[in-house]
Each structure stands twice: as C-alpha cells, then as structure tokens.
Amino acid sequence: MLCLAGMTVLALTACGGNKSDGRLTTFEEEEERTVTLFSPMEKTMPDADNVARSASEKTVTMAEEKLGVTVDYITYTAEDYQDKTYDDVALDRARNDMDDLYLLNPDTIQILAAEGKLMDLSGLDSAENLRDVVKAANVVDGKLVAIPQEVVAYGLFVNKDMFDQYQLELPETPEDFLECCRVFKENGIETPVGANRWWLETFVLAQAYADLYNGGNTEAEIAALNSGEAKYSDYMRPGFEFLKELIDLGYIDAEKAYVSEAIEGEGADFLAQKTPIVMAYWSAANSETAYGKPDFNMLVIGFPSSRGQMPVMPMTGIAVGANAKHAEDAMQTLDIMVSDEALQVYAETNKVISPSKNVEVACIPALKPLNDRINENVFVLGANASMKVEQWGNTCIIVRELLNGATVDECMAAFDKLQEESLTQ
C-alpha cells in the first residue's frame, strides 16, 4: 500500500490519480487492439511536470508504436485516509478481471499471486535481464508475477544545512539518530522527523533485517522464520521500540502521521526547513512534485541500523491479470515496456535504479550516499516472496497500530499471529 514510485510521484501512498474528483477515471476503448493499464496518477501539485509519469509514458508509446495497440489508463486517487486505498481498489479490480495490466505494490503482488490472479512472466524476453533482487521480491511459487520499471529504494531525506548548523554528523545508528533529534528538539525544532501513515515501517525493516540480509546467512534465517523456528517478532521488536521512543520523546507527531498522506503530510514543513528529516523513495529526489527543488543542501542517506546507514528496497511491479481480456497484447506490451531499450529511456528520464542488470545511469548528487550503499550491496529488502509472512504491507499496518496507541507488545503479538497463520497454510 505504499510504494508505487515507478509510475507516479506519490506511488507508495496507495493513492495516485487526478485530483479533479478524487475517484476512478476510465477511458472507453476506441480501437480493437486496446490494452488497459490500472495505475495511480499524480495527486499533489497536479499541474506540475511529473517526471516519473513522463518516463513511463515514453515506454508505453514505444509499445504502442511497435505493436499497433492503444494503452488506456485507468486510475484511482484516494482523497484522504478515510477513502479506500489504491491497494484496496487494485485488489478488487484484479480479482474481478477488470483490466489487463496492473501496477502493484509488493504486498498486493504477493496476495494476488497466491490467489492465482497473475500470469507467469518468466517467459518474456525481458525477464532474462532482471537483477536478482527483482526476482527475490517478485517470484512467487516459482513464477515471476510482476516486473517493475525501476528498483524502488527508500532512504532518509535530510536537510544537510540544518545538520551543519548544529554541528551534527549524519546518523549511522539508532543511537546517533536519537541524539540528532534531541539536539534539534532542544534548539526549538518542534518535530524533527516528518512522517506519514505509510512509510515509518522503513525504520523498522532497516533495523530488523540489517543482519539477515548483510550477514551472509540470509537463506538459513528465512528458512528458520518460515518453519517457525525463529520469530518475526524477535526481529521486529527493536525497530518498534525505537519508533515508540521517537513518539514518546515528541520527535514524531503520531497523531498527524496517522492521518497524513505521503509527502502531503510532511513535505511542506521539510521544504520550508521547519523539520530536518523525512523519509521517501529514490524518485522523490528527482521530482519537482516532491523534493526535486529544495532551497537547501539535501542528501538522501540510509536508515539507522546496527550496520550503519541502510537503504530499504521494496519492489513494485507491473503484472498481467491471469484472465486478462487482451492477454496476448498485454504480455507483448509489457515485454516492450520493460525491455532494455525501454528501461534505458525510463532510467535516463527518471534517473533511477533500473531492474535490468544491463542498464545503468548516473544519479544526482543528493542521492549519492544512498546509491553508494546499494552499489556496495548493502541494503534490506522490504519485500521478499520467499518469506511466508508478507513484510511491507503487514509491517505498515502494524506500525499504524503503534501510531494509534498500541503497545509494542501488542504489535509483536500481531506479528506472532501472522506467523502462526502462515504455518498452517
């Protein structure tokens, strides 16, 4: 429910869409060879240039010209936290075979794949070029069920000028982060960390799985979790205790975060230099509708962990419905959209990490700290199809319970329940 950065600036808020009426927008088929694509659209600053949308449309145009098809967009926007999320609507549409192509968040990918609602894409020519990290996230029961147009990486967006003003080093560990927040708070910064209802799980996942993904024993640790020998709650507890401390000390406004959409909730204060730290995805650093033009020196770093600054990488993807009305055209369209040729165009336009191992582009200076860690193969996956308990969406939901007043023990009980249910399947 939170990371569709590949096609829209507000991807992962599970919202998207034109703000004209805040609801579903459809386009009638005008040609015989038509493929429908369900995706989010721009919401914040709808009149601004959306680089991510432009990048995707270039790949769509390539497919239309090569195949002679027309791709019709079907979009949805959640007006606020009381509306159905983008994920809710995507699940409903996919279960009812309403579209051909779907841009999906990681939790939705795993749900629909388990229900047999997504086609196997492993036979596409483009699938041969995918990075291993993409396959780890989107191969379910041996089937590649979704392919992204970019590898989504989350990090902390920091106002380096404010850190320099108070002679603070960029935080590496949770302890470093707490000390930075203390200094900011004592110097009159009311809320050092701007947060929303979607992305605080990045702090948790970075701390929970820093060792699992970077300690050389990944497969064995995941096997122990899947068998019940190890507990997800034991991994998650330090991150939840850390978030609880941030809330209790007033470094995060839990009430505001609980009802805030991503970037809309905290973006204005960050850009106005009222808060020095927010969390967001890679593309937000490039987009004028997010943080692409700050009036200060901005850097994007990893989240604090026992192993230093840690990028968190969930994985979105475009999927083809198992019962798509225009299945053959949809498969061919997607194959072109995620071909090396198209992904090169996409990556150069949007300045992102490509899912293809053959495509590389330079990142902007603000992203270099995060990019350096990823190039060192230091990161945590926010979505991993080999884990029986889905991570990204479930962690987000349970973090929201913490924001709403739940105790850490109650949150850990929720993870234990999810694990118990997974062991009976």
N, C-alpha and C positions, 0 to 999 in steps of 0.2 A: 504493500500500500504506500510505497514511498520512494521509488527510485527510478522513475521513467525519464531519466535525464537525456536519453539518447534521442528523443524526438521532440522534446519540449523543454523550455527553461524551467518549468515547475514540475518536471516529471515526477518526481517521487512524492509529491504531496497527495497522490491519488486524487488529483483534481484535474486540471487541464481545461481546455475549451475556451471558446469565445465568451466574453462576459456579457454579451448582449442580453441573453435571457437566462444564463446560468444552467441550461438544461441540454438535453440531447439535440444534436443538429444532424440531419440526414440529407442526403442528396439522391435524387432519383437517378436510376440508370438511364443513360442516354444512348448507349451503344450496346451491341450484342456482347462484345468481349469486355466485360467490366469486372473488376476485382474490387471488393470493398475492404477497407482498412479501418479498424477501430483503434483510435488512439486519443490521448489527451491533446489539448491545444493550449495556447497562451491565455493566461488569465491576468497576471499582474502586468501593468503597462501594455495593454493590448495594441496600442498604436506604435510601439517601438519595434525596431527591427529584431526579429527572433533568429539568431544565427543558427541555432540547433534545428529549428523548423526549416530554414532555408537549405541547410545541409542535407536534410532528409529528402526534401522535395527535389533536389538535384538528382538523387539516386532513383527516386520514383520516375522522374522524367526520362532517365536512361532506360528504365524498364519499359515505359510506355512506348518510347520510340523504337526499341529493338523488337518488341513483341506485338505492337499494334493494339495494345489494350488500353483501357482507361481505368485509373485507380481513383475510386471515390472515397473520400474521407468521411468517416462517421465519428463524431466527437462527443465528449461529455465533460462538463465542468461541475464540480461541487461548489455551491455558493458559499457554504461555511461548514463548520464542524458538525452541524445537525443534519446535513444532507447525506445521502448515500455517497460513499467514496467511489472513486474511479474503479477500484478493485471490485467493489460490490456489483457495479454495473457490468464490468468486463466478465465476471463470473456468470452472471445471468445471461448475457448475450452469447457467450461461448457454449454454455450448457444447452442453449436453445438454438444453436447453429444459425445464428443471425448474420454472421459476417464470414469473410474468407480469411483475412489476416487480422491478427490482434497484437498490439504492443502491450506486453505484460510485465508486471513486477515479479520479483523472484518467488514470493510466496504463492501468487496466483498461478505461475508456471507449474509449480510442484503440485498444487491442488488439481488443476485441470489435467495434468499428465497422469496422475494417479487415477483419475476418473475415465481415462481413455479418450479424452476430448481433443487431443492434439496429435497431429501427424508426426511421423518419424522423418526428420530432415537429414539424416545421416547420409542419404544417397545423393544429396545435392553436390555439385562440383565444388561449390564454395565451402562446404563443410570440411574439406580436406585441409584447408589453410588456417583453421581456427587454432588459437592458443589453447594450451592445456587448461588454463584457468577457466576458460569459457565452457569447456566440456565438463569440468568438475562441477560447475554450477547447473548446467542445463541438460545433462544426460541422465534420464530417469529410467530405471529398469532396462538399461542398455540402449535406449532410444534418445537421440538428440531431438529435443522437442521445441527448442527456441534458439534463435541466433540474434545477437544484438548488433547494432551498428557502431557501438562504442563500448569499451570496458569502463563501467562507472566506478570511479574511485572517490571516496569521501575523505575529507580532512577538516582540520580547524582553519578557518579563515581569521587571521589575526591582523590587527592594526599595529604594524611594527613601530610606527611613530609613538604610539602610546606606551608600548613596552620600553622604548628607548627613553621616553620622558621620565619614567620611574626606575630606570636603570635595571630592568628585568631581562633576564635571559629567557629565550623561548623554552617552554616547559618540555621536558623529556618524560618524566614520570608523573604518576598521580600526585605525589607529594609536591613536586615542582609546581604543578598546576594549581593546587590549593594555595600555595604560597603566593603565586601571582595574583590570584583572586583576592587574597587577603590584602595585599598591597593596594590593589585597585579600589577595593571597598573602603579602606581606611583613608584614601585620598578623594573620597566623595563620589566615586562612580557607583551609582545605586545598584545596578545589576551587571556584573562583569561578564556574564555569559548570556547571550541572547539565544533563546530556544523556542522550538515549536513542538507540535504534537506528534511529529513524525520521526525525527532524526536523533533523539537522545540515545537510542539504542547503539549508536556508533561508539559511544564511550564504553558501554558495557561489552560489546563484542570485541573491541580492541584489547581490553583487559582480560576478558575471559579466554580468548584463544590465541594470545600472543605466543605462548609456548607451544600450543598444539600445532600451529602452522609453521613455526620457525624453529622448533626444537629437534627436527629430524625423526620424529616418531608419529607423524600425522595419521597414517593408516591404522596403526595399532590403537591409538587413542580414540579414533572414531569408531573402531570395532568395539571397543570397551563401552562406549556410550550406547551404541546400537544394541548391545547384548544386555545392558543394564548393570554391567559390572562397575561402570563409573556413572556418576550422576551429573546431568546437565546443571543442576542447581549448585553443585560444588564449584563448577567453572564460573557460573554467573554471579555468585554471591558477592565477590569483591567489587565488581562493577556496580551492582545495585547499592551496596553500602557506600560507595563513592558518590553516586548520584544523590543518595539520601543526605549525605553530608553537605553537598553543594546546595541542596534545597534548604536544609536546616540553617545553614550559615547565611542564607539570603543571596547566594551567588547566582542562583537560578530562580526565576519567578515561576513557581509551579502552576499557579492558577492561570497566569497568562499563557504559559506554554501549552496547557491542556486544551485550550480552545483556539490556538493560533495555527493558521496555515503556514506552510514553509515559506520562508523569505518574507511573506507579507507580515508575519508577526514580529520578526526581529530585524528585518532588513533596513528599515528606515533609521532605527537607532544606531545600527552599525555604520551606515553610510554617513550619518550625522556625527559620528565619533562620540556617541553617548555610551556605547558599550564596545569593548575592545575585542570581543571574541564571539564568533558564531560558527556553526557547522554547516557545511554544504557539500555538494558534489563538484567534481572537476569542472564541468561545463559552466557552472555559475561564475567562475572566474573570467570566462571569456565573453559572457553575455551582458549587454547593456541593460537587459531586463532584470538582471540580478546584481552581481558585484563587478562587472566588467570595467567600470569607470569610476573608481573611488578617488576622492581628493586627498589621499594619503598613501603611504607606502604599505601595501597589503602583501602578506605572504600566506601561503597555504602549506600547513605542516600536518604531520600525522597526529593521531590522538595519543594521549599519555598512556604508557604501558610499562611493564617491567622490563621490556626490551627497547625502550625509547619510543620515539615518535612512530606511530603505527597507522598506515593507511588502512581503511576498511573498504573492501570491494564486494558489494553485492552484484547481482547480474540480472539485468533486464533482458528482454529478447522479443523478437517478432516471431509469432507462431502461426501455423496454418491449422484451421479448425479441422477436426477429423472428418466431419461431414460437410465440408465447405461446398457450397453450390458450384463454385468455379474453381475446383481444386487444382486442376492441371495448370490453369493460367496463374493461380495464386502461387503455386510452387515455383513456376518459372519466373514470376515477378520477384519473389523473394530471393531466388538464386542470383538474379542480376543485382538487386539492391545490396546484397552482402558479398558480391564478388570483389576481388582485389581492386579491380578498376573503379568500382563504385565506392568502396571503402577508402580508397586513396583520396577521392574527391571529398568524401564526407569528412575525413580526418583533417585534410588541409583547410577545409572551410571552417570546421568547428574546433580545430586544434585539440584533438582528444586522443586518447589511447585507443588504438584500433584492435578489434577482436582478431584480426588476421595477423599471423606471425610474419607476414611479408610486407606489412605496411607500417612505416614509422614516420612521424612528423615531429618537428621541434615544438616544445611547449613555451608558453610565455614565461618571463622571469618569475612572476609571482608563484607559479606552480612548480618551480624547480625543486624546492625542498621535498615536496611530496613525490615528485617524479623520480628523484634520486633514490628514495627508499624503494619504490616499486622496481626500478632498474636493478637494485641490489637483491631483488626477490624477497623483500621484507614487506609483508602485508598480512592481513587477516581477511579471509573470505566471509562475507556477510550472508552468503547463500551457498549451500553445498548439498547437491542432490543425494550424496551418499549418506547424509545424516537422516535418520528416521524421523527426528523431530525437526520440522522446518524452522529455520533460525530467524530470518529477517522480520517477517510479519509477526510471528509469535513473540519475539523479544520486544518489538514495538508496542504490541497490545499490553504486555505485562508492565512495561515501563510506564505506560499511560495510567495503569492502576496505581503505580507508585506516585505519580503526579496527583492523582485523585485522593491520596491519603492512605493507601495500603501500606502495610509494614513490609520490611524486607523479607521477613519470614513468610508472610502471606504470598509474596511474589515468588519465593522459592518453592512454596507448596504448589503453585500453579505450574511451574516447570516440572516438578515431580509427577503431577497428574498427567501432563502431556507425555512424559516419558513412559509412565505406566500404560497409557493408552496405546502408545506405539509398540510396546512389547507384546500386545495381544493381537496385533494385526498380522 
